[in-house]
Every structure is written in structure tokens, then in C-alpha cells.
Amino acid sequence: MSDVTQSAGTPGRPEGAAAVVVGGGLAGITAALALADAGVRVTLLEGRPRLGGLAFSFQRGDLTVDNGQHVYLRCCTAYRWFLDRVDAASLAPLQDRLDVPVLDAEGKPGRRLGRLGRTALPVPLHLARSLATYPHLSLAERAKVGRAALALKGLDLADPALDTQNFGSWLAEHGQSRRAVEALWDLVGVATLNAVAQDASLGLAAMVFKTGLLSDPGAADIGWARVPLGELHDTLARKALDSAGVRTEVRTRVTSISPNENGRWDVQVPGERIEADTVVLAVPQRETHDLLPGGALDAPDRLLEIGTAPILNVHVVYDRKVLGKPFFAALGSPVQWVFDRTEASGLREGQYLALSQSAAQEEIDTPVADLRERYLPELERLLPATRGAGVKDFFVTRERTATFAPTPGVGRLRPGARTKAPGLYLAGAWTATGWPATMEGAVRSGVSAAGAALGALGRPRDHLLGVFEEAA
């Protein structure tokens, strides 16, 4: 066993503070970059053979496949900072203006396609034209949606009482019909919260809708990677880490962390002990619970009360082009969102569609053959061009613990970046970012953890200012 002591002033070693970041997802990568950019010597340890956490790619024959479809919004300032920092912004561009085609599988001929979009008018008028012409709701339902949106805009996100209520009940109290919930509120909410309105915290739902739709006209413009996610979150991220001087070790699982007699931290991995001034735990809540030393949190078992929610992704490769849009959302069907991943995957003939199915508790363990029998006919109902097309491949990816469950009351369970143990910090989308479990939340958590650590080390944090308000 070797001991690696990263200490200031040790003969033969460079001087300066040292940090270990445990976890190579977006939160850990962000924390490592933010610390290294301030002159801290950083070691990043990841148990998997790659970086990127739950937003990654893999090979399936000649295809490069994302484990799931991920998007971000213009209001995701921290994730946009991340893309800039790893020199990837041009590979995941934003729409010029929000435009979401919405297909209704049960709609009348000529009324099957609707659109949700915006104009350049100020909030909330930027959505008025889209709502007024949205064919999937009646005139009365559209009027009530507008009133509910104004009521939502008036909620105080700092009010802890919002977290104890569920979004579905609030919508019902504000006159929203079942159809309005399906055709609008859940259309957006399920994709961002990974829960239907009835199962979601009002606080988190209000945050999503106020920030994304009711803060700035362009806040909800959608961006997504035009290349495999692994190129952004692994290849380019690793290049940025290397350039920043971060020592990155994959296939390296941390077995324990503990304070030592020198007032520093010992991080144990198989065959090696690493000593550091600062440790950032950027792993899921259950793994964090198992690694936390005694006394680091007042109620560490609360981490085990934070539930998880699954996401199912259905992948279909056709022998010809069947969809002319980059993506669409669906109503009146088990299909939720469909994305064209042909170019990104490297497919040369035909078309590759990825179906992103959030809040997939009922289907997450369904056999592939059963999913095929269910979803191929649904795609035929939604996309007539599929009816004569051959299916070259059909496969499924499952993330059983894709996100934390945004249930009412989860806010009190989510810890902040600081712990009671000096030099130990927490990161991850499940921590108290104020956001649901998104790429934005993950990056924000990494910035918060790094900012707290740099403050304790007396290091500059100017490079974090402007990422988002709380970074200071």
C-alpha cells in the first residue's frame, strides 16, 4: 500500500492546498475544475471507467448511444458555464426561440399537431400567442391556465411551506382540468421533475415554471447535444481537467474517508491513501451516507429518506427517415418525448429515434419484448411514416435511480454543501440547490461545494462569480 500525502511544504512535492473530489459526474467535474482554477491541487476519483455520471454514452455496434436524452434551457446558467468551460458550447446549441411540437395521438384530423413557443414580447405576454392558439386545450381551459400561471408567478420560492404541498392539488385548487394537467403542466413537469404533478413538491414545480417560463422571455429556449453526451461529459471534460492540472483516476472506488491527526483528511482507495486539506463528496446520497464520518451531519439518516425515481429510454432504429423534426412531445399516448439521434449516433442509413420516458416506475422492469409490443404501435399512431418502415434495431436503457424523487417534503432532507466537519463538502443534484435533479442542479452543486471550500481555504472565488447568484 502506498501513502500519497498532498501537503503544503512537503519536501519534493509542490506547495499549496490539496483537494480530493470523490465522484466524476457533472457535480464532481465542476467542483474539480472550480478548485483547480483557483490554484488548488485536485485529485478526482471515479469508480466507473468513464466520467459523466448518469449522462453518458456507450457503443452498440456502430452506433454511439446516449443512455438517455438530456436537454437544458437557456435559464440553466451553471450548465452553460460548464459547457463553455469544457469548450463544448458549440456542440450543444440552444434554439433561437422556444418551439415544441406537440402531437396528440387522439386528436381530430388537422388538430393533432400543436406548438408551444414564445415571442419576443415581455413576460408573460411572450407565451400569450402560443397559449391562445394551442389546439389541445379548450378556450376555457386556456383562460384558466393563464390565471394559474399568474398565481404561480406570485408564489414566494423562499417559503418552506411550498415544499410540503403537492403540485397536483395546487393545480386543482386553481381550476386546472385533468386535460390541462396532461396537455401542459405534466408535459413540461414530468420531463423536468421526473414526477407527475400529484407526486411533485409544489416548491420544486413552482421553481421550474417560474424560472423556465415566467422569468425571462428566452428562459425556456431548449438546448441539447448534437454529439454523443460522452464527447461533452467525458472526452472534453477530461481534456479540461487535464489542462487544469487535475489528476483524474477512473475505476477507482473510494472505500473510506476520515480525518487524521494532522487536521487533514485521509481518502482510502484500494492500494493507496491520499491525504488532502479538502474533500468534496460528489456521489449519490446513499453512497454519501456510507462514506460520511461520524458527526459530519446532524441527521445523516435523512439522506436515506431521499427517494429515487427512474427514467426509461426506448431506442428505435428504422430503415428510413420517419420524422422530419428534431423532436416532439406526445399526448394521448404512453410516448412522452421523441428525439432524432441519427446524426449524433453516427448512423449512416435510416433514422434513429430515442424515446425519453420519465416517471417510469410502472415500466422500468418491463421486458424489452413487451415494450416493443407497446411502443412500436404507438409510434405508428403518432408518425404515419413508420407504418411501412422496417425496424432495424430496438433496445432499451434503464436508469432505475436516475434522479432523486421530488416528493413533497424532500426539501427538508436535502443537505447544503457545507458539513459540520471542517474541510468536507457535499455535491450532487440531490443536495440543496433549489433545483430538481437536472444537469443544471448538478453543476450548481459543484460550484457551491467548490465555493465553500475555497472560502475556507482563503482562496479566490472571483472565477465563480456570475455562474449563478449563490456562487458568491
N, C-alpha and C positions, 0 to 999 in steps of 0.2 A: 504493500500500500504506500502511496506517495502522499506527502503533505505539500500543498501549494499555498503559501502564505502571501497574499497580496496586500502587503502593508506598506505604509509610507515610511521611507527611510531605511528599509531593509537593504543591507549590502548586496549589490549585484542585481537589484530589482529597481524598476522605475519608481519614483516617488509619486504620491498622490493618493486620493481616496479610491477605494475599490468597491465594486458592487457586483452582486450576483443576481441575475434575473432568472427565475425558475418558470419556464413556460415560453414557448416560441409561437404563440398565436399572435393576433394583432395587438393585444394588450401588452404582451411581453416584448415584442419587437419595438413597439412605440416607446415603452419605458427604457429599453436598452439604448435606442437612438437618442432619446432626450437626455439621458445621463451622459452618454459618451460625448454628445455635442457640447456639454459643459465641462469636459476635461476629465471626467471620471473614467477609470479603467473598468470595463464591464466584461463579465463572462455571462453568456446566455446559454442556458441548459434546456434542452428539449428532449423528451423521451421518444417522440416519434422520429422517423427517418427524414422528416421534412419540416419546414416551417409553415405557418399559415393557420394552424388550429383547425377549426371547422369550416374554413373557406379555402378549399384546396382542390387540386386536380390530380387525375391519375390516368394511366393509359389503358385503353381497351382496344386491343388490336392496333389499327392505325389511327384510332380516334384519341384525342386528348379530351377527357371528360371532367367537367366540374362536378364535385359531389352534390352540389345544389346551386340553384340560381340565386345570386346575390345582387341587389341593387342598392343604390344610395340616392339621396336627394341633395339638391343644391344647399339646403339648410344644414347639411352634415359637414360643418366646417372643420371638425377634427379629422374626419376621414379624408377630406380633400387635402388637408395639410399632409397627411400620411402619404397620399398619392404623389404630391409634389416632392416630399422628402425622399421617396424612393425612385423618383424620376419616372413616374408611371401615369401622370395625369392625362397625357395624350392617348393612352391605351384604354381609358375608361371615361370617355367624354359624356357630358350631360346633354340632354335635349335642349334645343334652343328655347323651347316653351313646352310646358306640360301638355301631353296629349296621350290619353289612354283609350284605345278602342275597347269597347265592352260589348261582347256578343251574348245575346240571350238565346239559349237553346230552345226555349219555349215561346219565343216571341212570334208575333204575326209577321207574315212576309212583308218586307220593306221596313220593318221596325225592329229587326233583330240586332242591328248594329247601332250603338250609341257611342258617344265620346264624352270623356271627362277631360276638360282642358281649361286654359286660362287665357285672359287677355293681358294687356299691359296696364290696365286700369288699377288704381289703388285697392288695397284690401278693404272690404270684402267684395267690391264690385268686380274684381278680376275673375271671379267664378260665376258671376250672375248670368252671363250669356250661356255658359255650358249647362248650368242648372236649369235655366228656363227652357232649353231645348232637349233635355235629357229624356229620351223616349221611354225609359224603363220605369219611370215613376209618373203617377197622375199629376195633374196640375195642383190638386190639393196637397198631395204628398210633397211636391217640390216646395210649396209655400211653407209647409211645416218644417222641412229640412232647413230652410233659410232661418227660421226663427230659432230652431235648436242650435244652429251654428253660432248665432249671435249670443245665445245663452252660454254656450261652451266657451266662447271668446271671453266672456265676463268672469269665468272661474279663476280663482287665485291658485296657481300651481304650488304655492308655498303652503297651502292649507293642508295639514296632515289628514284631515277628515276625508279628503277626496280618496285617499288610498284605501279607506275602509269600505267604500261603496263599490258596487259593480256597475260597469258602464251600461249594460243592457237595461237595468232597472231605471237608470237615469234617462236613457233614451225613451223608454216607455212613458215615463213621467212627463216628458217633453213632446209627447204626441207623435212619436215615430212608429209607423206601422211595421209589421213583420217584413213587408216588401221593401220598405225604405231601409231597414237594417240590412237586409240581404243585398240590395242593389247599390248601396252606397257606403254605409258605415262599416259593415263587415267586409265589403270589397276591399277597402283600404286597411281596416283594422286587423283583419286576420293576417294579412301579409306582413304587417309591421309589428304586431304584438304577439303573433303566433297563438292567438286565442280568439274565440268568438266573443262578442260584446258581453254576453251574460257571464262569461268566466273571467273577464278582464277588470283590473283595477280602474276605477274612474280616473284616478290621478295619472296613471300612465297613458290611458286613452286620451285624456284631455291634453297631455303634453304632446302626444303625436299630432293631434288635429290642430291644436293651437300653433305649434311650431311649424308644421308642414303646410297647412292650408290657410292659416289665419294670421301669419306674422308678416310676410313679405310676398309680393305677387309671384316671385320666382322661386319661392322656398321649396315647392314640391316638384320642380323640374327633375326628371329621373335620369340617373346615370348608371351605366353598367359596363362591365369589362367586355371589350371586343376581342380579347385574347383570353386564353385559359387563366383562371384565377391563380394557378401555381406560378405563372410568369410574374404576376404582381407581388403575391404574398410570400413566395419562396425565392425564386431566382433573383428578382430585382431587390427584394428586401435583404437577401443575404449579401448582395453586392454592396448595398448601402451600409450594412453592418460592418462588412469587411473594410470599407473605405473609412468608416468612423473609428476603426481600431478595436471593434468588439470581437472578443474570442467567442465563436459560436460552436457549440457542441450539440449535435443531434444524436439520437439513440443513446441518450444519457439521462437516466432517470434518477432524480434526487430521492434518497432514502430517508434523510433526516436533516433538519436544521436546528441549531442550538446555540445559545450564547456561550462564549468562553470566558476564561478568567481575565482576558485582556480587554474585556468590554466590546469585543467584536463578535462576529458570527462565524460558526463553522457550518459549512454546507457539505454534506456527505453524499458522494456518488460512488458507485462500485469502483474500488481501487484507488480512490482519491478523496482527499479532504481539502476543500477550498475555504480559505479564511478571507473575510471581507468586512468592510465597515457597514455596508448596506445590503439588505436582501429585499427583493421585490418578488412576492409570490403572485404569479400571473397564471394560475391554473384553476380548473373548475372548483366549485365550492366544496365538494366532498373531499377532493384531494387536498385543498387548502386546510380543511378541518383536520385531516390526518397529519399534516406537516406542522401545524401551529404548535409552538412551545406553550407550556402552561402559563396562564396569566396574560397572554397576548390580547385576548378579547374577554370582555366581561361575561359573555354568554356564547361561547363558541358553538354550542349545540344548535344554536339558531341557524347556523349555516346548513345544517342537515334538514331544516324545515323548509328551505327554499326548494320548491319543486322544480321539475323539469318538464319540457314539452317537446314532442317530436315533430320532425318535418320529413315528409316522404317526397322523393323526386322520381318521376316516371320519365324514362328516356325512350324515344321512338325515332328510328331511322327509316325514312321512306325512300323508295327508289326514284322519286321525282319531287319537284317542288310542289308543295301543297298549301303554303302560307306565304302571302305577299307582304306581310307586316313584320316588323322585328319582334313584336309581342302583342298579346291581347289578354284581357281578363274575361272570364265567363260567368254567366248567371244561369240558373235553372239547370245546372249540371254539377256533378261532383268535381269536374275540372275547375281549377281556380285561375291560375295564370300559366300561359304558354309562351315560351321564348324560342326564337330561332337561334340555334347554336351551331349552324352549319359551318360558317367561316371560322369561328373561333376554335372549333374542334379539329379542323384540318380535313373535314370530309370533302371529297372532290366530286362526287356524283350523288344526286339525290338531295334530301333535306333532313336535318336532324332537329327535332323538337324536344324541348325539355319542359315538363310539366312540374311546377312547384306547388306542392300540396301542404300547406301549413295546418297547424292544429289537427294533426293526423292520428290522433290517439286510436281511432277505430280501425285504421288501416295499416298501421306501422308494421304489424307482423303478418299481414295477409300474404299468402304465397304469390309468387310472380305470375303463375298461370292464371290465378283468379283476378289479379289486377289487369292482366292483358285482356281478359274477357270483359272486364268492366270499362276500361278506358279507351280501347280502340273503337268500340261503337260510339262512345261519347264524342270522340274526335270526328267521327263521320257525321254526327249530327251537327257539330259546330262548323266543320270545314268540309264542304261537299267535295272538294278536290281530293280528299283522302279516299273516297269510295272506290276509285279504280286503281289506287296506288298499292304497290307491294310493300310489305313491311320487311325490311332487311335485318332489323335488329330491334329488340325490345328488352329493356333491362331496368332495374330499379336500384336506387341508392337510398339508404335509410339512415337518418340520424335520430336515434331514439332519445338522446338528451341534447337536442340541437340548441335549445335556449332554456333560460330559467322560465318558469311558469309565472305570467304576470297577474296572478290572482289577487283579489282584494286582500290587503294586509301584508303583502310581500315587502312593502316599503320599510316596515319596521325591522325586517330581518336582514336587509342589505347593509353591510358594514361600509364605512368610508375607507379611504386609502390608508389612513394612519391607524396603527395598532397601539397598544399600551407598552409594547416592547420597543425601546429606542432602536432605530435603525431597521425596523421591519415594517414593510408596507404591503398593501394588497392591491391587486389589479385584476380586471376581468369584467366583462359586460354585466355580470351578476352583482357587482358592487354598486354602491350608492351613487350612480352617475346621474340619476334623474331620468334616464332614457330606458326604453325597453332593451331587450337583448339584440342589438344590431351591431354592425361593424362600427358605426359611429360611437355607440356606447363603449365598445371595447377599446377603441383608440382614446376616447376621453379618459377612461380609467387609467390607461398607461401614462397619459400626460399628468393626471392628478397624482399618481404614485411617484413619478419622477420629480414633479414639482415639490411635493412634500419632502422627498429625500434630499433634494438639492438645497431646500431651505434649511434643513437640519445640518447639512454639511457646510453651510455657508458658501455655497457655490452660486454663480449667477443663474438666473432663470429668465433672462430677457428674451432668449430664443423661443420661449414658450408663450410669451405674451402675444395675444391675437389669435392663438389657436382656438380658444374659446374663453369666455369671461372668467370662469372659475380657475383657469390655469395659474393666475397670479396668486 
